């Protein structure tokens, strides 16, 4: 039977609807997987030194993803772009994710996740000083003040006096350095990767970042301290496979079939999931002060990102796939 002219459009529409349903499932997976990685890091730290957690994870994830892409004929990355990707990997993976891992030696995983939600503050601030950046607005200033006030409420009772308080403060500082590394790496990625395919670029960034972290672990003598048990092996495998490979693939699929603004909401779901899991599984604090301060941080982040929404939408419409994927490699 010859298909009617109306059959093709209906079929295309049905395919689009299927992709959209799958994309929402992928987005939910991103929210859950990236929200659980903070607890995964906390568990891995029980026997694995901090630099080796990230070094083993990201080197393995980058090489596995590269092999998968090569097997599918989707690998395309000229050597001329490797130095730029190495620098981005240093900033986002080694400094960014490495800072989070280092901080979680003393900072609860839920608090770390909330603190990482200040990354947009640094991203927008850095962008405002670039030639094509947006000027500072009243809404941005209010968002920054609310967000950093939330951080102060969150951490102040824990940093006064004791040695444990000093370690906690060192962890909070490490988290802010991590946010700055991600912000600089994201800004660099936006400007230098105009013709890169997203997944090969991310595979290279993870590989380079992992190698930098392995070098740092070697310099610190961490191999002599390396040990495994069933929990930490499971946590490291989970971080590598589910947090890095599956999580990022789901993120890219969601971006392909859903509005960027919808997908970006994962940034608000991650801290909530991390805090709930930390309280339930690791007995981390989850009282009124932590909840109230976290809401302040997320509100400040929303104000800052709302200011930049027009820029993000214009970039998405113009086909800048790098800008849509900036935040992905920066997730713990």
N, C-alpha and C positions, 0 to 999 in steps of 0.2 A: 504494500500500500504506500502511495506517495504521501509524505507528511504535508499537512496543511501549512500555509504560511505562518499561522499563529503558533504552531508547535514550537518553533525555535525560540521565540521570545519567552514562552512559558518555561521552556527548559532552562534557558539562561537565568530566568528569575528564580527558578527552583534551586539552581546551583548556587546563586548568590545567597539565598536564604540559608542553605546548608552551611556555606562558608561562614556566614554570620553567626549561626548557632554554635558552630565549632569554635569560632573566634571568642565568643563569650566564655566558653569552657576554658579556652587557653588563657583568657584574662583572669579568670578565677584561679587557675593553676598558678599564675604569676603571683597573685596576691598571697596565696597560701605558701607556695614554695619559698619565695623571698622573705616572707614573714617568719618562716621557721629557721632560716639560716643563722639568725642571731643565736638561737638556742643551740644549734648544731656547733657553732664556734665555741660556745661555752663548754659543751661536753668534750669536744676535741682537745681543749686546753688542759683537760685533766692529766693527760700523759704526753701530748705532743707540744713541743715548743712553738711559740707564736709564729716566727718567720717560716718555719717548716710547714705549718698548717696551710698557709697561703701558697708557699712555694710548690709543695707537692700537689695541692689542689689545682692551681691554675696552670701549671705546666702540663699536668695530665689532661685537664679539660681542653686546653688549647690544642694539644697534639691530637687528641681523639676527635675533636670537632674538625680539625684540618683534614684528618684521614677520611672522615665521613664525607666531607665536601669534595675531596679529591676523587673518592670512589664514585660519587654521583656526577662527576664532571663539572662541578660548580666552583672549583678552586681557580681564582684569578687574582693574583697579587704580585705585581712587578717588584723586583728587588729595590728599585729606586724609592719605593714608598716605605720600606722596612725601617729606616732610621726614624721617620716621623711616628710610625706605629710603636716603635720601641720607647720613644719619649712619652707617648700617651699611656703606654702600659706601665711605665715607671710612675707616672703621676696618679693614674686611676686605680691600678691594681696594687703596686708596691706601697705607695704612700697612702692611697685611699683605703683600700681594703686592709692593707697591712696595719694602718692606724686603728681600725676597728678591732682587729684581732688582738693587737697589743693592749688596747683599752679594756677589753673584756676580761683581762686578768684580774681587774679590780672593780669594774663597773658592771652592774647587772645587765643582762642582755636586753631586757625591755627598756631600761633607761638609755642604753646605747642606741637602740633603734629610734627612740624619740629624739635623741640628740642629733642623729644623722639626718633627721627631717629638716635640720637647718641648712642643709646643702644648698637649696634654692636661694637662701640669703646671700651666700658667697657667690653663687653663679651670677645672679642679677647684679650684685655689686661689682664684680670683675667686668661683666659685660658693659656696665655703664661707663667705664673708663676707656673702652675701645672706640675706634673711629665710627663704627656703625651701630654702637650701642644706644639704648634708650636712655634719656635723661632721668635723673632721680626725681621721683614724684612724692607727694604727701602720703599716698597710700603705701608706697614702698617703705618710707620712714616709719609709718605706724606699724606696718607688718614686722619690720626689724625690731622695733622697740617691744612689741608684744611677744615676739618669738624669743628674744634674748631674755626678757623678763621671766618668761616661762622656764628657760634653762636655769636661771638664777634660783627660782623657787624650787626647781627640781633638785638641784645639787647642793644648795647652801647648807642645809642641816648636816650633810654628810662630809663636808670638807673642813669643818672647824676642829682644830685641836690635835687629834690623835694622829699617829703614824698611818693608820688605815685611812684617815681623812686625806692625808697628803697623797697617798697612792691613788685614792679616788679622784682627787683633783688632777693628778698627772694623767689619769685615764680620760677625764673630760677634755683636757688640753689636747691629748692625742686624737680624740674624736674630732675636734675642731680643725686640727692640722689635716686629718683625713678628708674632711669636707672641703678644705681649701685645695688639696691635691686633686680631688674629683672635679672641682669647679675649674681649675686651670686646665686639667686634662680634657674636660668637655669643651671648653672654649677653643683649645687647640684643635680638637677633633673637628669642630664645626668649620674651622677655617682651612684645614689642610687636607681634608678627606673628601673633596667634592666628587671625585670620580671612583671612589672605592665601593666595592660591593660590601654590604654590611657584615654578613656572617664571616667571610674570609678576614675582613679587617678585625673583627672581634676575636677570632681565633688567634690571630697574630698578636693582638694586644694582650690576651690572656697568657700566651706562651712567653712573650718577652717579660711581662710583669711577674709571672711565676719564676722565671730564671733569675730575675733581680732579687726576688725574695729568697730563693735558694742560696744565692751568693751572700745575702745578708745573714742567713742562718748559719752558713759555713763560717763566715767571719766572726760570728758570735759564739762559735763552738757548740751549736745546738745539736749536732749529730750525736754527740756523746750523751746528750740528755734524752734522745728520742726513745720512746717506748710506746707500746700499743697494748690495748686490751680490747675485748669484744665491743665495748661501748664506743671507744674512740676510733676504732677501725670503721665501725658502722657510720659514725658521724662524718668522718673524712670522706668516705665513699658517697654518702648522701650529699655532702656539700659539692663534691666534684660532679656527680652525675645529675642529681635533681636540681641543685642550686645553680650550677653553671650551665651545663649543656641543655638539659630539658627546660629549665626556667627561661633561659635566653631565647631558645627556639620558639617557645610558646609566646614570649613577648613580641618577637618579630612577626609571628603569624597574626597575633591580635592587632598589631599596628597596621598590617596589610588590609584588614577587613573591618576595622572599627575606627571611629573618629579618635584622633590623637588625644583630645580632651577626656574621652571616656577611659582610654587605656591609662592615662597619667594618674587616675584615681588610685592606682595600686600604691602610690607613695603614702596615702593616708591609711590604707588597710594594713600595710606591713607593720607599723609600730603597734597597732592594736593587737594584731595576732602575736607579735613578739612579746608584748607585755602579758597577755593572757597565758601564753605557754610558759613564760618564765615564772609566773606566779603559781601555776598549777603543777609544773614538773620540777622546777628548781627552787621553789619557795622564795622567789624574789619579791620585793616590796610591791604592793598594789593598793595602797591606802588612798584616802581622799587627796592628800597633797600630791602624790604621784599622778593621779588621774587628772586633777585640776591643772597642774603644771603642764602635763602632756597636751591637754586641750588648748592651752595658751600657745604652745609651740606649733601645733598643727594649724591653729587659727592664723598665727603670724605667717606661716608658710603659705597658707591659702591666699592671704592678702598679697603677698609678694608675687606668687605665681599668677594670680588673677590680673595683676598689673601687666604681666607679660603675655597674656593669653592671645592678644591680637598678633603679636610677633610670631608666636608659635603656630597659630592658624595660617598666617600668610606663608610661613616657611613650609608648612605641610602641603598647602595648595600648590606651591611652586615646585614641588617634587624633591625637596631637600631631605632625602631619606636619612642622611647622617644626623640631622638635627632631631628627627623623630626618635632616633635611637641613642641619643646622647647618654641618657641615664642608665642604660642597661648594664654596661660593664661595670658600673660603679656600685652595684648592689653587692652586699656581703655574701 
